[in-house]
């Protein structure tokens, strides 16, 4: 069962906008997720395709959420 989808668009400048890092070895998946979360008003700060690439982004303090 999927969660309901809100019709309201998110404001990218709102206080609820998150800075995200997306990590997966599947480039098509990271691209799709990036488009989705951007459309929801969040900022994709970093995309990585293996765990070692994400370490700098996470330790930089610029990321709110890692996916």
N, C-alpha and C positions, 0 to 999 in steps of 0.2 A: 504494500500500500504506500503510495507516495504522499508526501506532505503537500498541503495546499500551496499554490503559488499566488503571491500577492500581485495585484494589478498595479500597485504603487511603485514607481521607479525610485531608486535610491539616488540621493544627491552625492556625487563624488566628494564634495567638499564638506559633507556633514560630519558630525562628531562620531557617527557610527561607521564611517568608512574605515576599512582595515587595510593595512599594508601586508601583503602576503608573499610567501615564498612557496613555490610549487616544485615538488621533486618527484620524478618518476622516470624510469628508463624508456618509456614509450613516448616519443616526441609528439605523436598525434594526440595522445591523451593530455599532455601538458599544454599543448596549444589550445585544445578544446576547453579545458578548465580555465585557462587564462582568459579566453574570450567570454566565458560564462561569468566569472567573478568580476571582470571589468564591466560587463553590461549591468551587473548588480550594483555598481558604484564603488567597488573596491579597487585598490591599486596593486597590481602584480609588480613587486619590486625585484623579484629574482626568480628565474626558472633554471633548474638544474636537472641533469639526467643521471647523476649518481650521488651517493651520499657525501663523498669528499668535496664536491662542488658547493654544497650547501653550508658547510661549516662556517665559512667566512661571513655569509649573509646572516646566519643565526647569531653569531657572536658580535656582529656589528651593532646590534640593538635597533636596527631599522625595520625589523620584521615584527608584526603582531601575531601572525599565525603561519605555521608551516603545514603545508598539505602534501 
